[in-house]
Amino acid sequence: MSSGSAPIASIPARVTVEQLASALGLDLAEVQAVLSARDEQSSPDAVLGADLALAVAKVLGVPLNIEARDLALEALYQIETGGEVADFQEMKGRVGFLVDGVVGNKEDLDHEIESASEHWSVARMPILDRSILRIGLFELRHSKETPTAVVVSEAVRLAQTYSTERSGSFVNGVLASLARTARG
């Protein structure tokens, strides 16, 4: 990519049509036209998955990146619920690093998460919350180049986007406590 190129837009794994248009820096009507041509829902509040968002961006000629943490969360959720997931050991880049790291260290991560969460066993936590906490704790331990505040705020974003109304504050509290021991 040359230095004069436009930055690559980055989005979570699930976005509305309106959010996609905004992230791509385009008019809503342009995104809706591509979706309509594909016989897909195009109302501003229709939710698009990562594959469809990438396809729309490609048609419109705008580079797009799906957040690695979102894709890792999706894969971990599928693994946890016994659903179909592409062979996670074949996942590449940051997504593969996160998924493989969480799966490979799950028992240790869970033990530490449980010790930091008052009155909550990991087994009682919603699947998404425990997966988000696992990703966050794994990052705190193994991604020293990522600032603690970024790890925590991204975990809170995931919880607010994908889990319950109260999950953001729960994840923030537990992960902030874990950050003190994981990063000193």
N, C-alpha and C positions, 0 to 999 in steps of 0.2 A: 504494500500500500504506500503510495507516495505521500509526501508531507502535505500536499495540497488536497488530499482526499477528505471527503466528509467523514466524520466519526461514525462508527458503527453503532446503530441503535441497539439498546439492550432492554429486554423485557422479561417478566416472569413467564412461567410455563403456561399460564392461563391469563388471557386479557380479554377485555371487551373490544368490540370493533372500534369504538371511540378511543379507547386507550391505545390501540394499535396505530390508528391514524395519527394520534398525537406523538407517539414514540417515533414514528417514521417521518414526522414533520410534513405530513400531507393533509389535504382536505379530506374530511370524512367521506365525501361523495366519491373520491377516487378509490378508496378502500372498499366502499360498498359496491361500486361497479365491478370490481374484480370478484368479489364474493358472489354477487348476483350472477355473473357469467359462469361461475362454477356451481351454480344452484345451491349455494350455502346461505344460511341465515345472514342477513346483513343489517339488522336493526342495530342502532348504536350500542345497546346494552347486551347484545348477543355475545356469549363467551366463546372465544376461540382457543383451541389447544395449540401447542407449540408447532406441530407439523403444518397446520393450516396457516398459522401466522407467518411461518417461514416461506410457505408457498406464495402467499399474497405479496410479501416483501420482494420475493424474487421476481414475480411478474412486474412489479412496479419499479424494479431496478434499484432497490434500496437495500444495502447490507444490513443484516439483522443477526443479533446474537441472543440466544435464550440463556438466562442466568443459570450457571452451573448448579448452584444450590437448589434451585427449583427442580431441575431435572434429577438431581440426586435424591431429593425428597420423594419425587414421584416413583423412582425405582425402588427406594427403600420401603415405601408404602406397599408397593406391589409385592415385594419380597415378604414383608411382614404378614400380608393378608393371603399369601399363597397364590396370588394371581400371576398371570403370565408376565414375564419380564424378559427382555432380551438378555442374553447371557451377560450378567453384570461384570464378569471377569474380562469381557471383551470391550467394555466401555473405555473410552480414551479420555485423555486430558484430565481436567479438573473434576469432571463428573465421575470418571472412573476412580480417581484418587480418593474422592470422598466416599463413594459407595463401597469400594474395596476396603478402605480404612475402617469404616463403621462396621461392616460385616465382620471383618477380621478381628476387631477389638470390642465387639458388642458386650461380652460378659464384663470386661473391665470397665467399659464406659457406663454400663448400667449400674454397677456397684457404686461408682463414684457419684452418678446422678442421684441414686437413691439416698446416699449419705448426705447430699446437699438439699434434698427436698423434704421439708418437714411434713410429716404425716402422709406422705404419698409414696407408695411403692411404685416402681417402674411399671409393674404389671397393671396397676390401676389407672395409669395415665392414658389419655387418648393416644391412639397409635401415632397420629401426626405429631403431637407434642413430644412424645418420647423420641421419635425419629429426628425431629428438629433439635432437641437437646443433644442427641448423639452426634449429629453433624457439627453442632456448635462446639461441643467439648473436644471432638476429634480435631477440629480446626485450631482450637486454642492450644492443643498439645503439639500438633504436627505442621502447622502453617504459621510459624513464628513471624514470617514477613507480613502477615495480615494483622493490622492493629486490633487489639482487644475490642475497642469500641465498634469497629466494623463487624467483627464476628458477632457480637451481641446484638447490634442493631439489625443485621441481616437475619438473625434468628427470630427476632421480634417481628420483623417484616413478614417472614414466612408464616409465623403463627397467626398474625393478624389477617393475612391473605387467605390461608388455607384451613385454619382450625376455628375453634370456638371464640366467642366474644371476649372471654376472660383469659384466653391462652397467651396473649401478648404479654400481659403483666406477669403471669406465672413463669413463662419462659425467661423473661427478663430477670426476675428474682433468682431463679435457680442458676441460670448461666452466669450472672454477675457473681454469685457466690462461688461457683466453680472456677471462674476466671482468677479469683484471688489465689487459689491453690495451684491452678494449672500454669499460671504465668508469674506467680509470686508477686 
